[in-house]
Amino acid sequence: MNGDASRWPVYKGASFDLWNPDTGEYYASVDAAEITQHLHEKRQRQHRTSKSPFAEFTVEHIEDPETLPCISPRIAFRNVTNPTNTRTVVTALVPGNAAITNAAPYLLWPVGARQDEAFLLGVLSSMVLDWYARRVVELNFNFHIFNSLPIPDPGEGDPVRDRVVEIAGRLAAVDERFSEWAAEVGVPVGSANDEATKQDLVCELDACVAYLYGLDEEDLAVVYDTFSETADYTERHAAVLTHFRRLPA
């Protein structure tokens, strides 16, 4: 945006990409005061509906406008996609002070810590998870499909899980808009913006997620050999294997 704090960008699916929270392509802009007031009142109404995801939050949380999802970074994903795109699951940690259209559903966190959010972001952004999603997604990646995705989670304290949290946190926290989020996760801001560092971390992330799924080297070969009929992932496969072989046996 143009630096006017009184107006926020309105995100659409094309407003973000994998490990890129802001492409600069927006649906529109909106008055910040008006949209926060509207969303605050809307959330209060939805909290009284048992089927609403906001029903899982406490009254104190709902009544505090500072806890509105639009104010803080949150995980969003594109709902228009297909299994022949370069990637099917396109997700990102989008910055706060931004509204989002329904073309980019986002996640709420009634329980859990920022580390859990970073972990899920890392799994969702991996090619391993994407390989699975490409088997079930046709044109839309909606919550019906999203909620059925198998997410491996060995629990807090697992060293490989912790590494996923660290990698995803570093890749997501690209600038000062994510400083508070990064501090809660325990990672520095802007530490993975160098392209070589970024790509190495992306490959290590694939290796860690594959390990958590219980895959072996033959399984990884299937993932990268069959991921696309048009793209060659030989180099990425080799880089992932290097990291995979360093993980505990």
Phi and psi in degrees as a GROMACS rama.xvg file:
@    title "Ramachandran Plot"
@    xaxis  label "Phi"
@    yaxis  label "Psi"
@TYPE xy
-89.7855  10.9392  ASN-2
90.3195  -0.124554  GLY-3
-79.7776  106.616  ASP-4
-68.6355  -15.3843  ALA-5
-79.0937  -9.81253  SER-6
-125.451  138.559  ARG-7
-112.461  150.989  TRP-8
-73.3815  149.498  PRO-9
-106.386  112.468  VAL-10
-76.838  147.672  TYR-11
-125.784  -175.403  LYS-12
-59.1303  -39.1303  GLY-13
-76.5661  -1.61074  ALA-14
-77.1016  -11.9125  SER-15
-143.409  163.869  PHE-16
-144.826  178.302  ASP-17
-59.2828  122.478  LEU-18
56.6341  26.0928  TRP-19
-136.937  99.585  ASN-20
-79.1215  -3.48153  PRO-21
-157.393  99.2296  ASP-22
-83.392  -11.2575  THR-23
85.4156  1.11819  GLY-24
-103.846  108.419  GLU-25
-114.555  161.025  TYR-26
-75.8651  -39.625  TYR-27
-172.829  -170.104  ALA-28
-128.735  162.558  SER-29
-146.064  150.784  VAL-30
-67.7194  123.874  ASP-31
-62.2651  -43.32  ALA-32
-65.9144  -41.3006  ALA-33
-67.4666  -43.2514  GLU-34
-70.8394  -36.5724  ILE-35
-67.8719  -38.4754  THR-36
-63.9521  -44.0867  GLN-37
-62.0403  -46.4765  HIS-38
-70.2092  -32.9161  LEU-39
-64.4143  -46.8889  HIS-40
-65.9524  -39.6166  GLU-41
-64.0148  -41.6423  LYS-42
-65.5224  -39.1414  ARG-43
-59.7647  -41.5307  GLN-44
-66.7675  -43.8608  ARG-45
-67.1949  -28.3499  GLN-46
-60.7163  -26.2509  HIS-47
-83.5263  -3.43238  ARG-48
-101.312  121.301  THR-49
-62.2452  -29.6375  SER-50
-83.6592  -6.75701  LYS-51
-76.9116  140.003  SER-52
-61.6587  -24.1466  PRO-53
-71.8007  -14.9157  PHE-54
-65.7315  -18.1375  ALA-55
-79.9439  -8.6137  GLU-56
-94.3828  158.423  PHE-57
-73.0514  159.576  THR-58
-61.2886  -39.8812  VAL-59
-60.4589  -40.7013  GLU-60
-65.5548  -45.9214  HIS-61
-65.3919  -36.7758  ILE-62
-76.8227  -12.6457  GLU-63
-92.6601  108.765  ASP-64
-64.2223  -17.8176  PRO-65
-72.1773  -11.0983  GLU-66
-96.9082  6.33169  THR-67
-56.8286  136.115  LEU-68
-55.4659  -32.681  PRO-69
-68.202  -13.8319  CYS-70
-85.1801  -28.9486  ILE-71
-115.21  161.708  SER-72
-58.6151  145.494  PRO-73
-150.972  154.994  ARG-74
-80.9846  126.73  ILE-75
-126.05  159.517  ALA-76
-144.028  153.569  PHE-77
-76.5964  133.072  ARG-78
-95.6227  -9.87477  ASN-79
-103.025  115.506  VAL-80
-161.42  -176.783  THR-81
-162.928  165.107  ASN-82
-73.9775  -1.52094  PRO-83
-105.255  -3.7359  THR-84
-63.9947  164.526  ASN-85
-54.3989  -44.288  THR-86
-134.714  145.459  ARG-87
-93.5212  -46.6755  THR-88
-92.2544  106.33  VAL-89
-111.31  108.588  VAL-90
-131.892  160.72  THR-91
-162.809  158.721  ALA-92
-88.3922  103.103  LEU-93
-84.2167  151.387  VAL-94
-72.4145  163.346  PRO-95
-75.116  178.174  GLY-96
57.897  47.98  ASN-97
-152.511  139.876  ALA-98
-94.2542  160.845  ALA-99
-135.722  135.025  ILE-100
-77.1724  172.673  THR-101
-73.7097  0.341275  ASN-102
-75.7963  -9.96576  ALA-103
-135.501  82.6103  ALA-104
-58.5004  151.016  PRO-105
-130.783  165.221  TYR-106
-102.266  144.489  LEU-107
-107.707  154.531  LEU-108
-129.462  81.3461  TRP-109
-68.7866  -25.4  PRO-110
-137.653  163.527  VAL-111
99.8853  168.687  GLY-112
-111.858  172.458  ALA-113
-61.0083  -31.0237  ARG-114
-63.0383  -36.3559  GLN-115
-66.3193  -38.0686  ASP-116
-64.2897  -43.6477  GLU-117
-63.9155  -39.153  ALA-118
-62.499  -47.9806  PHE-119
-62.3265  -40.8794  LEU-120
-58.7209  -41.5827  LEU-121
-63.4929  -43.6439  GLY-122
-65.0857  -45.9211  VAL-123
-63.0939  -28.9715  LEU-124
-87.2118  -5.43231  SER-125
-80.401  153.116  SER-126
-69.7727  -23.0649  MET-127
-66.5242  -49.4891  VAL-128
-63.2616  -39.8998  LEU-129
-63.5113  -36.8469  ASP-130
-57.8987  -42.2618  TRP-131
-66.0586  -45.6566  TYR-132
-60.451  -33.4391  ALA-133
-66.4656  -16.3383  ARG-134
-82.9872  -15.8372  ARG-135
-123.313  -14.8875  VAL-136
-89.9855  136.383  VAL-137
-109.655  -74.8571  GLU-138
-118.552  -27.1477  LEU-139
-128.237  136.181  ASN-140
-106.254  89.6748  PHE-141
-103.546  179.475  ASN-142
-67.4182  -25.4534  PHE-143
-60.8185  -42.4535  HIS-144
-77.4206  -43.9326  ILE-145
-54.9648  -45.7614  PHE-146
-68.5716  -15.2058  ASN-147
-93.7922  -4.10833  SER-148
-65.396  133.431  LEU-149
-78.927  120.405  PRO-150
-112.283  115.047  ILE-151
-75.4829  134.459  PRO-152
-149.994  102.862  ASP-153
-75.7247  -6.41881  PRO-154
99.4695  164.967  GLY-155
-59.8735  144.431  GLU-156
94.7885  -13.7629  GLY-157
-71.1177  127.978  ASP-158
-63.988  -34.4507  PRO-159
-73.4259  -39.3171  VAL-160
-60.0532  -44.303  ARG-161
-60.5327  -36.7082  ASP-162
-68.4353  -37.2158  ARG-163
-61.0485  -43.2714  VAL-164
-59.3588  -46.5421  VAL-165
-65.0895  -45.358  GLU-166
-63.5259  -50.1246  ILE-167
-62.6579  -38.7675  ALA-168
-62.2668  -44.3319  GLY-169
-66.6178  -41.4717  ARG-170
-67.7916  -33.046  LEU-171
-80.6434  -36.6887  ALA-172
-83.5222  75.5415  ALA-173
-81.3934  -24.1773  VAL-174
-155.467  -174.357  ASP-175
-66.476  -14.6028  GLU-176
-62.6139  -18.4986  ARG-177
-111.641  16.8651  PHE-178
-62.6467  -44.7004  SER-179
-67.609  -41.7964  GLU-180
-60.9368  -46.1076  TRP-181
-62.7377  -38.5891  ALA-182
-63.3361  -38.4765  ALA-183
-69.0406  -35.601  GLU-184
-74.0425  -32.0309  VAL-185
95.972  34.5161  GLY-186
-128.689  156.821  VAL-187
-78.67  159.994  PRO-188
-89.9625  137.216  VAL-189
71.9066  19.7983  GLY-190
-85.4188  -6.66403  SER-191
-125.702  23.8238  ALA-192
-80.2749  -21.8291  ASN-193
-63.8837  132.266  ASP-194
-61.6289  -39.6628  GLU-195
-65.946  -43.1663  ALA-196
-63.2528  -43.9878  THR-197
-59.5249  -49.351  LYS-198
-66.175  -35.1711  GLN-199
-65.9707  -40.6728  ASP-200
-67.1463  -37.9828  LEU-201
-60.5504  -41.782  VAL-202
-69.8422  -39.4309  CYS-203
-64.255  -37.0025  GLU-204
-60.4081  -45.6667  LEU-205
-56.7665  -42.0764  ASP-206
-63.994  -44.6734  ALA-207
-65.2864  -42.6722  CYS-208
-66.1641  -41.0572  VAL-209
-59.9479  -41.6317  ALA-210
-60.7433  -44.1404  TYR-211
-67.3599  -28.1616  LEU-212
-77.1321  -9.8658  TYR-213
81.9668  21.2654  GLY-214
-77.7236  158.724  LEU-215
-117.117  -174.809  ASP-216
-65.1878  -34.0027  GLU-217
-66.1363  -39.012  GLU-218
-63.7518  -42.0967  ASP-219
-61.6194  -38.6035  LEU-220
-60.2055  -39.8668  ALA-221
-64.3208  -43.3719  VAL-222
-57.119  -51.2966  VAL-223
-80.582  -27.6217  TYR-224
-75.658  -28.8225  ASP-225
-111.341  4.15539  THR-226
-63.0936  -38.931  PHE-227
-146.057  146.55  SER-228
-85.7618  -10.486  GLU-229
-117.583  -22.9184  THR-230
-103.192  147.327  ALA-231
-105.919  117.389  ASP-232
-108.31  26.7748  TYR-233
-59.4751  -46.6795  THR-234
-65.9407  -42.5698  GLU-235
-64.3911  -41.6304  ARG-236
-57.3855  -44.9287  HIS-237
-63.861  -41.1545  ALA-238
-66.6049  -39.687  ALA-239
-64.608  -42.0086  VAL-240
-60.2035  -37.9455  LEU-241
-58.2749  -45.4777  THR-242
-71.5042  -38.1004  HIS-243
-61.3723  -38.6618  PHE-244
-72.0398  -11.5093  ARG-245
-90.814  -9.24183  ARG-246
-79.2146  158.736  LEU-247
-56.0062  141.192  PRO-248
